[in-house]
Amino acid sequence: MPARRAKMSAVDTAWLRMDRPQNLMMICGVLLFDGQLSLPRLRKVIAERFVVFKRFRQRPLDLKGAAFWQADDGFDIRRHVVRVELPPPAGRRELQDLASRLAVTPLDPAHPMWQFHLVDRYEKGSALIARIHHCYADGIALVRVMLSMFDAGPNGPIAMPFEERRTRRERDDDLLAQLLAPLSGVLATARKVGNAIVDKGVDLWTDPAKAMALAGQGTALTAEIAKLVLMPTDSATRLKGMPGIDKRVSWTEPLALFEVKAVGHALGASVNDVLLSSVAGALRGYLADKGDETAGVMLRALVPVNLRSLEKAYKLGNQFGLVFLDLPIGIENPVERLYAVRANMHALKGSFQPVLALGLLAAMGTGPKALQDVLLQALARNATGVMTNVPGPQQPLYLAGALIKSLMFWVPQAGDIGMGVSIISFNGAVNFGVITDAGLCPDPDEISQRFRAEFEKLTLTTLMAPWPRDGDLDPAEAEAAIGSDPIFEITA
């Protein structure tokens, strides 16, 4: 093996090979600035704080039976940080159209697969569209790397520098062991199941009888495999179907985070419960306005779950699992819907689904293509969308001297999933965005604009309910209610 080539982990390989024309495996982001960004200064910051990670100077190389990280001897920062122009009047619609086009434009595999697109003169400021292939890293790692690029003021200091890295060489070839480290006691079982996935191949995922037999082997993890194989599909709606190539992105004006916490406080629910209930309400309203039946409708979302600490984010790579979350679209009452979401999320606590998803991804990276295709469908067939919820820093941040007004990121949709929903909190605000397949949902603005309306409906319903007087609410319970579910805090 050439000295400037390193083997790619099994999970990263799976993400590399998951590209489909209708769903490219790119993480896309849009950052809006109050002020003009200088292209030379932006390139300098990215060169000093982003490209310092050698992974971003490497390109993925997929050979027969294995994938590698290959150094790009012709690396040129000017190829990766570029300026683009918006047609007049250069407003939100034009920026959304540009982001939609870039979301379906493949990155060049002959060079490191990432790009930053600087948009000048956007609403008296600038905008930046970031595109990074998922094989480089998951969301928690990329968010942490991006934070290391930001400053606390126009001219520094760095807002969130990385701690000094350990000097000893760390093994990273056994990614499964690293991913499962926080889940004490399941490593041995997970390895056996991962091997079983490869050994049993396609048959396990196409023969329900074998899945039932596996469920009887007596372990929670093997039972979870059977549960996934036998899981019924969610409701058939216009949002579920075979996606095409074209995508549409949309985002809305942010909510105040303190308002979300206050509603959660009053109802004894987490921030995540409140936000996900508002998402379900927005989807319900969209379908109802299209004349579709909503009674009894349940949409399922794939939710990435982080399996590592922020301190280890500099290692990059993909280290997360997945859970299936049912969204009760059929419930009209916003408070009743909130408690149904809360119950569904609590039911996932302690689930082996993240471990199973990890094993599936590892198997996809090491097994034959036929197995990879079947496993990808196993993950994607039972969901309508991918949903991420990322808590970001709660302070003003600057990039290359310009103040960041807001930011939004979308993860890719695997297999035939045609919708992605993203929630990210930043500097006291909650940002909401949607990316959809243009054929299934050509108007995601009609979903994103309902998000605030559904939150306000929940707020109004809460205000009309009996309110606890001073001293009626235990302070410890109130503090717990304001917090969020830790397993859903940081996503891929």
C-alpha positions in Angstrom: 0.0 0.0 0.0 1.4 3.4 -0.9 2.7 5.4 2.1 0.2 8.2 1.4 -2.8 6.0 1.6 -4.7 4.8 4.6 -7.5 2.2 4.9 -10.9 3.6 5.5 -13.0 2.3 8.3 -16.0 0.0 7.6 -18.6 2.5 8.6 -17.0 5.3 6.6 -16.8 3.0 3.6 -20.5 2.3 4.0 -21.3 6.0 3.7 -19.0 6.4 0.7 -20.8 3.5 -1.1 -24.2 4.7 -0.1 -24.3 7.4 -2.8 -27.3 7.1 -5.1 -28.2 9.6 -8.0 -31.5 10.4 -6.1 -29.8 10.7 -2.7 -26.2 12.0 -2.6 -24.5 11.4 0.8 -23.6 15.0 1.4 -24.1 17.0 4.5 -25.1 20.5 3.4 -25.2 23.7 5.5 -26.2 27.3 5.1 -24.7 30.1 7.3 -26.0 33.7 7.1 -23.8 36.6 8.1 -24.4 40.1 9.3 -21.6 41.7 7.2 -19.5 40.9 4.2 -17.1 38.0 4.2 -13.7 38.5 2.6 -12.8 35.5 0.3 -9.1 35.8 1.0 -9.6 35.9 4.7 -12.1 33.1 4.6 -9.7 30.9 2.7 -7.0 31.7 5.2 -9.2 30.7 8.2 -10.2 27.4 6.5 -6.6 26.6 5.6 -5.5 27.2 9.1 -8.4 25.6 11.1 -10.1 23.2 8.8 -7.5 21.8 6.4 -5.2 21.4 9.4 -7.1 18.1 9.8 -5.3 15.9 7.3 -8.4 14.0 6.4 -9.6 17.1 4.6 -6.6 17.0 2.3 -7.4 13.4 1.4 -9.8 12.0 -1.2 -11.7 8.7 -0.8 -10.5 6.0 -3.1 -12.9 3.0 -3.5 -11.0 -0.1 -4.9 -12.2 -3.7 -5.2 -13.0 -5.0 -1.8 -11.7 -2.0 0.2 -11.7 1.8 0.4 -8.8 4.1 1.3 -8.0 7.7 2.1 -5.6 8.9 -0.6 -3.5 12.2 -0.1 -4.3 14.7 -2.8 -0.9 15.9 -4.1 -2.6 18.6 -6.1 -4.6 20.0 -3.3 -5.6 23.7 -3.9 -7.7 25.6 -1.4 -9.0 27.7 -4.3 -10.8 24.7 -5.6 -12.6 24.1 -2.4 -13.5 27.7 -1.2 -15.2 29.5 -4.1 -17.3 32.5 -4.8 -20.7 32.2 -6.4 -23.2 34.9 -7.5 -27.0 35.0 -6.9 -29.3 36.4 -9.5 -31.1 39.6 -8.5 -32.8 40.3 -6.1 -30.5 37.9 -4.2 -33.0 37.1 -1.5 -34.0 34.0 0.5 -35.8 32.4 -2.5 -32.7 32.7 -4.7 -30.4 31.4 -1.9 -32.7 28.4 -1.3 -32.7 27.7 -5.1 -28.9 27.7 -5.1 -28.7 25.5 -2.0 -31.2 23.1 -3.7 -29.0 22.9 -6.8 -25.8 22.3 -4.9 -27.5 19.6 -2.8 -27.8 17.5 -5.9 -24.5 18.4 -7.5 -21.9 15.6 -6.9 -18.6 16.5 -5.4 -15.5 15.8 -7.4 -14.1 12.4 -6.3 -10.7 13.2 -7.9 -10.1 15.7 -5.0 -11.2 15.9 -1.3 -15.0 15.8 -1.3 -15.9 19.1 0.3 -16.6 22.7 -0.7 -17.5 26.1 0.7 -19.5 28.4 -1.6 -19.3 32.1 -0.6 -22.3 34.2 -1.6 -21.6 37.9 -1.6 -24.1 40.7 -1.1 -26.9 38.5 0.3 -29.4 40.7 2.2 -26.8 43.3 3.0 -24.5 40.6 4.3 -23.0 37.3 3.0 -24.0 33.7 3.0 -21.9 30.5 3.0 -23.0 27.1 1.7 -21.0 24.2 3.0 -21.0 20.7 1.4 -19.1 17.8 2.9 -19.4 14.1 2.0 -20.7 12.0 4.9 -17.8 9.6 4.6 -15.5 12.2 6.2 -17.4 12.6 9.4 -20.8 12.6 11.1 -22.6 15.6 12.3 -21.2 15.9 15.8 -17.6 15.8 14.5 -18.3 18.3 11.7 -20.1 20.7 14.0 -17.2 20.5 16.4 -14.7 21.1 13.6 -16.8 24.1 12.4 -16.8 25.5 15.9 -13.0 25.5 16.0 -13.2 27.8 13.0 -15.3 30.4 14.7 -14.2 33.3 16.9 -15.7 34.9 20.0 -15.2 38.4 18.4 -14.5 39.9 15.0 -10.7 39.5 15.5 -10.6 36.5 17.9 -10.0 34.8 20.2 -11.0 31.3 19.0 -14.4 30.6 20.6 -14.0 26.8 21.1 -10.5 25.6 20.4 -9.7 21.9 20.6 -7.9 20.6 23.6 -4.3 19.4 23.0 -4.4 16.0 21.4 -2.8 13.0 22.9 0.6 12.2 21.4 0.4 8.4 21.5 -0.8 6.7 18.4 -4.4 5.6 18.7 -5.8 2.6 17.0 -8.8 3.4 14.8 -9.2 0.2 12.7 -11.6 -1.3 15.2 -14.3 1.3 14.8 -17.0 -0.9 16.2 -15.2 -1.1 19.5 -14.9 2.7 19.6 -18.6 3.2 18.8 -19.8 0.9 21.5 -17.5 2.1 24.2 -20.2 4.2 25.9 -22.6 1.1 25.9 -20.9 -1.0 28.4 -21.5 -4.8 28.3 -22.9 -5.1 24.8 -19.6 -5.1 22.7 -19.3 -8.9 22.6 -22.9 -9.4 21.6 -22.8 -6.6 19.0 -19.7 -8.2 17.4 -21.5 -11.5 17.2 -24.6 -9.9 15.7 -22.4 -7.9 13.2 -20.8 -11.1 12.1 -24.1 -12.8 11.9 -25.4 -10.0 9.6 -22.5 -10.7 7.2 -22.7 -14.5 7.5 -26.5 -14.8 7.1 -26.4 -12.2 4.3 -29.5 -11.3 2.4 -31.6 -14.3 3.7 -32.0 -12.8 7.1 -33.6 -9.7 5.8 -35.9 -11.3 3.2 -37.1 -14.4 5.3 -39.4 -13.4 8.2 -39.2 -17.0 9.6 -35.4 -16.6 10.1 -36.0 -13.3 11.8 -38.5 -14.9 14.2 -36.0 -17.7 15.0 -33.3 -15.1 15.7 -35.7 -13.3 18.1 -35.9 -16.5 20.1 -32.1 -16.7 20.8 -32.6 -14.9 24.1 -30.7 -11.6 23.8 -32.2 -8.1 23.6 -29.9 -7.2 20.7 -31.0 -10.2 18.6 -34.6 -9.5 19.4 -34.0 -5.9 18.2 -32.8 -7.4 14.8 -36.0 -9.3 14.5 -38.1 -6.3 15.4 -36.4 -4.3 12.7 -36.8 -7.0 10.1 -40.5 -7.4 10.9 -41.3 -3.7 11.5 -44.4 -2.6 9.6 -44.0 0.3 7.3 -45.4 3.7 8.4 -48.4 5.3 6.8 -48.5 5.8 3.1 -48.6 9.6 2.3 -47.5 11.9 -0.5 -44.2 12.4 1.4 -43.3 8.7 1.0 -42.3 7.2 -2.4 -39.6 6.8 -4.9 -37.5 10.0 -4.9 -36.0 11.6 -8.0 -32.8 13.7 -8.4 -34.1 17.2 -7.8 -34.4 18.5 -4.2 -35.8 21.6 -2.5 -34.5 23.1 0.7 -36.3 25.5 3.0 -35.8 27.1 6.4 -37.8 29.5 8.5 -37.2 32.4 10.9 -35.9 31.0 14.2 -37.8 30.5 17.5 -36.6 32.0 20.8 -35.1 29.1 22.7 -36.3 30.5 26.1 -39.9 30.3 24.8 -39.5 26.6 23.9 -38.0 25.9 27.3 -40.9 27.7 29.0 -43.5 25.7 27.3 -41.6 22.5 28.1 -41.3 23.6 31.7 -45.1 24.2 31.9 -46.0 20.8 30.4 -43.3 18.7 32.1 -41.7 17.9 28.7 -38.2 18.3 27.2 -37.1 20.8 24.6 -37.0 17.9 22.2 -40.6 16.9 22.9 -41.8 20.4 22.2 -39.8 20.7 19.0 -40.7 17.3 17.6 -44.3 17.8 18.4 -44.3 21.0 16.4 -42.6 19.1 13.5 -45.4 16.5 13.6 -48.0 19.3 13.7 -46.4 21.1 10.7 -46.4 17.8 8.7 -50.0 17.2 9.7 -51.1 20.7 8.6 -49.3 20.3 5.2 -51.0 17.0 4.4 -54.4 18.3 5.5 -54.1 21.4 3.3 -53.4 19.1 0.4 -56.7 17.3 1.1 -55.0 14.2 2.4 -56.4 12.1 5.2 -54.6 12.6 8.5 -56.7 10.6 11.0 -54.6 7.7 12.3 -51.6 8.7 10.2 -48.2 7.9 11.7 -44.9 8.9 10.0 -41.7 7.4 11.1 -38.4 9.2 11.2 -34.8 7.8 11.3 -33.1 9.8 14.1 -29.3 9.6 14.4 -27.9 9.1 17.9 -24.5 10.2 18.9 -22.1 7.5 20.4 -19.1 9.6 21.3 -18.0 12.6 23.3 -17.2 16.1 21.9 -13.7 15.7 23.2 -13.1 12.9 20.6 -14.7 14.7 17.7 -11.3 15.6 16.2 -10.9 12.0 15.1 -13.6 12.6 12.5 -15.2 9.5 11.0 -18.7 8.3 11.6 -19.6 7.2 15.1 -23.4 7.1 15.6 -26.4 4.8 15.6 -30.0 5.2 14.5 -33.4 4.9 16.1 -36.9 4.8 14.6 -39.2 7.5 16.0 -42.9 7.4 15.4 -44.5 10.8 14.8 -48.2 10.9 15.6 -49.4 12.9 12.7 -53.0 11.8 13.3 -53.3 13.6 16.7 -54.8 17.1 16.2 -54.7 18.4 19.8 -51.2 19.9 20.2 -50.8 19.0 23.9 -52.1 15.4 23.3 -49.6 15.1 20.4 -46.8 16.4 22.6 -47.4 13.7 25.2 -47.6 11.0 22.5 -44.2 12.2 21.2 -42.8 12.2 24.7 -44.0 8.6 25.3 -42.5 7.4 22.0 -39.2 9.0 22.8 -39.1 7.5 26.3 -39.9 4.1 24.8 -36.6 4.3 22.9 -34.5 4.9 26.0 -32.3 1.8 26.5 -33.1 0.6 23.0 -30.5 -1.5 21.2 -31.5 0.1 17.9 -28.4 2.4 17.8 -26.1 -0.6 18.3 -28.0 -2.6 15.6 -27.8 0.3 13.1 -24.1 0.5 13.8 -23.7 -3.2 13.1 -25.6 -2.8 9.9 -23.4 0.1 8.7 -20.3 -1.9 9.5 -21.7 -4.8 7.6 -22.5 -2.6 4.7 -18.9 -1.5 4.5 -17.4 -5.0 4.6 -20.0 -7.1 2.9 -20.8 -7.6 -0.8 -22.9 -5.0 -2.7 -26.0 -7.3 -2.8 -25.9 -7.3 1.0 -25.3 -3.6 1.2 -28.3 -2.9 -1.0 -30.6 -5.1 1.2 -29.3 -3.6 4.4 -29.7 0.0 3.1 -33.3 -0.8 2.2 -33.8 -2.4 5.7 -32.8 0.9 7.3 -34.8 3.1 4.9 -38.0 1.3 3.9 -39.8 1.8 7.2 -39.2 5.6 7.4 -40.5 8.6 5.6 -37.8 11.0 6.7 -34.5 11.6 8.5 -34.7 13.9 11.4 -31.8 15.6 13.3 -31.8 17.8 16.4 -28.5 19.4 17.2 -27.9 21.8 20.2 -25.3 24.3 19.1 -23.4 27.0 21.1 -25.5 29.6 22.8 -23.2 32.6 22.2 -22.5 35.0 19.3 -19.9 33.7 16.9 -17.8 35.1 14.1 -16.2 33.6 11.0 -13.4 35.5 9.3 -14.5 38.7 11.0 -18.2 38.5 10.1 -21.0 37.9 12.7 -23.0 34.7 12.1 -26.8 35.5 12.2 -28.1 32.0 11.8 -27.0 28.6 10.6 -28.7 25.4 9.3 -27.5 22.0 8.3 -29.1 19.0 6.6 -27.9 15.4 6.6 -28.5 13.2 3.5 -31.5 10.8 3.1 -30.5 7.2 2.7 -32.0 4.8 0.2 -35.4 5.9 -1.0 -36.2 8.3 1.8 -37.3 11.6 0.3 -37.4 14.1 3.2 -35.0 15.4 5.8 -35.9 17.6 8.8 -33.2 19.6 10.7 -33.4 21.5 14.0 -30.4 23.3 15.4 -30.2 25.7 18.3 -27.7 28.5 18.2 -27.2 31.7 20.2 -30.6 31.6 22.0 -32.6 30.6 18.9 -34.0 27.5 17.3 -33.6 27.1 13.6 -35.8 24.7 11.6 -35.2 23.5 8.0 -36.5 20.9 5.6 -35.1 19.3 2.5 -37.5 17.3 0.3 -37.6 15.5 -3.0 -39.0 17.9 -5.6 -41.3 15.2 -7.0 -42.8 14.1 -3.7 -42.9 17.6 -2.0 -42.1 20.5 -4.4 -43.1 23.1 -1.8 -41.2 22.5 1.5 -41.8 26.2 2.4 -45.4 25.1 3.3 -44.0 22.8 5.9 -41.3 25.0 7.3 -43.6 28.0 7.7 -46.0 25.9 9.7 -43.4 25.0 12.3 -43.7 28.3 14.1 -47.5 28.3 13.8 -47.7 24.9 15.4 -45.4 26.0 18.3 -47.6 29.0 18.8 -50.7 26.8 18.8 -49.1 24.6 21.5 -48.1 27.8 23.5 -51.6 29.2 23.3 -53.2 25.8 24.4 -50.7 25.7 27.3 -51.6 29.2 28.4 -55.3 28.4 28.3 -54.8 25.4 30.6 -54.7 25.6 34.4 -51.4 27.2 35.4 -49.5 26.2 38.6 -49.3 29.0 41.1 -46.1 30.0 42.8 -44.8 27.2 44.9 -47.0 24.5 43.3 -44.2 23.3 41.1 -41.2 21.6 42.7 -38.0 23.4 41.6 -36.1 20.2 41.0 -38.9 18.9 38.8 -39.0 22.1 36.9 -35.3 22.0 36.3 -35.5 18.5 35.0 -38.4 19.4 32.7 -36.4 22.1 31.1 -33.6 19.7 30.1 -33.6 17.6 27.0 -33.3 13.9 26.4 -29.5 13.2 26.2 -29.7 10.4 23.7 -31.2 12.8 21.1 -29.0 15.9 21.8 -26.3 15.5 19.2 -27.0 13.8 15.9 -25.2 12.8 12.8 
